[in-house]
């Protein structure tokens, strides 16, 4: 039995679908909520209701489990969100409960540039969580991923929604020259699934990304093109954008804006281009070739629907 934390999420839904397709038994951890969780349709998966703070609930969820995929985390957080509770304390609780349950293997999904000494909260908490994983006696693999994109993502879809909020001009942090390495969600899921097939990944921290380094400016240009929302890109000092972010969250807290983005774009977030082909024998998709899901969408209506819940 495999337990997937963060199963209702963008990556988790696709990983569950892949694992079930491969004939594996899967259980997913679902946080208690008034809203119905989003799980893959037509897929047989068990559900365990528990937060990462509930140690007793975690122990119940881990009964009969031999493998854990730990995907849960607050990746698109703002200062009001509790990164520590989910990413740090939650990971520590899960590892202790998994050790007590006799779990034999764990795969943890982290970020490129995760570092416990990082100046940026999201990368710092991931770095601390990684250390807990390394110190645990459970055989583990840490997969540090570049930014992930695909239908329903928190990257290109958020950008398309934000473009819909402004009529002509869109702010660009600095000159937009920060390099990213977007990885198609199905390629990342393949890497995650294949970690179970390769014992050489045990004890390893592996960085994965797409097949190209692309500037944030170019990414925006492609999102504008495919979502049919041309805008003039206006370079703005990141410090001013941070102030704007605080203002927007005060006036319109449901808008899809996050201080995490400004942290992420403060430096290049890339790794070696040949890692995925070399380690996983997979040629990842190019960013410009997988954006068809942005076509033909009323992005203003899409934004209203996503912020009305």
ABEGO torsion letter per residue (X at the ends): XBBBBGAABAAAAAAAAAAAAAGBBBBBBBBBBABBBBBBBGBBBBBBBBBAABAAAAAAAABGBABBBBABEBAABBAABBAAAAAAAAAAAAAAAAAAAGBABBBBBBBBGBBAABABAAAAAAAAAAAAAAABABBBBBBBBBBBBEBGBABAAAAAAAAAABAABBBBBEAGABBBBBBBAAAAAAAAAAAAABAAABGBBBBBBBABBBBAAAAAAAAAAAAGBBBBBBBBBAAAAAAAAAAAAAABAABBBBAAAAAAAABBBBBBAAAAAAAAGBBBBBAAAAAAAABGBBAAAAAAAAAAX
